[in-house]
Amino acid sequence: KIPKKGMKALELSLLIPWVVPVSMMGLGLIIGYDEGSIFTFRKPLIGTWWILTIGYAIMSIPTVVRLTRASLFNVNRSLEESAASLGSGPIRTFFMITFPIIVPTVVSAGAQAFNSKLVEYTMTSLLYAPRYTPLGVAFKSGSESIDKNSYSNNLVYIVVVMLISMLVYAITTKLREKQD
């Protein structure tokens, strides 16, 4: 258990990506990862799909944190108290009692964050390399073109995004049903 002041500070720091403009976050990633460091195995991440993954993960943190926190409020505290009275420590109680209860929410929050990043454009336009064209950039360039092939490509991309979203939704629904 984290003290209330520490928990509030941690929660507020995890919500920072909602406050910072996406373009500034993208520029921060460009500046932060333009040279190799020990964390990147001495290689710059500019122009790789890793920097997009890091950016999407940072943008997804607030959504996942808020939804997970809301699900933690719904956990019956008597279950945790019972585990503690039977001699279980806080870490074991979390992984054996609390975590299985909140797993469907965490998975659903992750799926929602994933789906929302499929067509994200602002940060993607700053971070992507031409050899990896993400869907958001393909949508934007196709919608601004007067070529009929671009419109048909956009329709195909829309169907692909819908299929991916439906697949993610089906997987999370199955996990929820399995949990119940």
N, C-alpha and C positions, 0 to 999 in steps of 0.2 A: 504494500500500500504506500502510495506517495502522499506526503502531506498536502493539504488543500492548496496552499500557496504555490508549492512546487508543481502540482497538477495543473493549476490554472495557467502558470507560466509555460508549461510544456504544451498545453492545448493551444494557447494563443500563438506560440511559436510555430506550431504545425499548421495554423490557419493563414500564415503569411502569404502563401501563394495565391490566395483569393484577393489579397490587397494589392500585390505588386502587379502592374500591367504585364500582360503576356509578352509583349515586345521587349520590355526591359528584362524579363526573365531570360528570354532568348539571347539578348545581348550579353547578359551576365554569364550564360553558359559558353558563349563564344569566347569571351575574355578569359573565363576560368579554365577552359580546356583547349586553348590554342597552342599550348606547349605541353610536352610530355612531363609527367610527374611519376612518383612512385605508385600512386593510385591508379594510373593508367598504363602501367608497365612501360614507362618512358616514351610513350607514343601520344601524339596529339589526337584528340577525338573529333576534331573538325572534319566534316566530310564523311563521317562514318554513321552507321545507323545507331551506334551506341549512344551518341549524343542526343538523338531523337528519343531513344528509350529513357534516358535520364530525364530529359525535359518532360516527357509525358508522365513519368512516375512522380516527379515533383508537382506537376499540376494536379495529379490525382489524389495526393495525400490528404488535402482538406476534406474532400468528399468522403473518402474511406474513413477518416478519423471521426467525422461527425456522425455518420451512420453507425459506426461501431460503438461509439459512445452512447448513442441512443439505445442500442440493443443491450448494452451493459446495464442500463437503468431498469430493464425489464427482467433481468435475472433475479430469481427468487433468492434473497439473501439467506433464508433459512437453510437452503441447500449447502451454501458455503459454511454456515455456522455448524451444521451437522457434520460436515467433513472435518472441520477444525476440532469439534468435540471428540471425534473419533481418532484424533492424533495426526491428521494430515496437515502438512505445512502449507504455507500460502502458495508456493509455486506448484506443488502437486495438486492442490485444490483448484488452482486456475486451469491447469492442463487436463484434469480429470473431470471437473464439474462445469466450470464456467466456459471454457473454450469450446467444448462440443455444443453448448447451447447457442453460442454466438457465431459459429462457423457459417451457417447459411447466410447470415447478414453480411459477414465479411466477404464471402464469395460473391454475393449479389452486389455489394458496393464496389468490389473490384471489377465485376462485369459491367456495371453501369459506367464506371470510370473508363474502362477499355472502350466501350461503345462510343462514349462521347469524344474520345480522342481519334477515332477512325477518320473523321473528316476535319480535324482541327487544322486551321490554315495559318494563323498569325505566326506562331512560334515555328511551325514547320517550314514556312517560307524562308525563315532566317537560318535554319539549321540543316536543311536537307542538302544532299549532294546530287548533282544531275543524274548520276547513275542509279540512284534510288529515288524514284518519284513517288512520294506518298499520295494517298487518295485525295487528301485535302487540296494539294497542289494540282493534281490532275483534274479535279472538279473545277477549280478556279480557272485554270488555263482553258479547259474545254468550254466553259460557259462564256468566256470572252471571245472565243473564236467564231468566225462566221462560216466555217466549214461544216457541212452536214455530217461528216464523219466524226467530228468532235462531239456533236450532239448525240450521235448514236453511241459513242464511247462513254459519254456521261451517263446515258441510260443504263448501259451495262455496269458501270461503276455503282450506280444507285442500287441495282439489283444485287450486286456483290455485297455492298454494305448491309442491305436488308437481310440477305442470307446469313452473313456473319452475325448480325445482331440477333436474328432468330435462333441461330445455333447456340450462341452464348446464353440467351434466355432459356432455351430448352435444357441446357446443361445445369443452370442454376435452379431451375424448377425441379429437375430430377434430384438434385442434391437436397433441396428443401423437403421433397416428398420422402426421401430416404431418411432424413433426420427425424421426421414425424413418425 
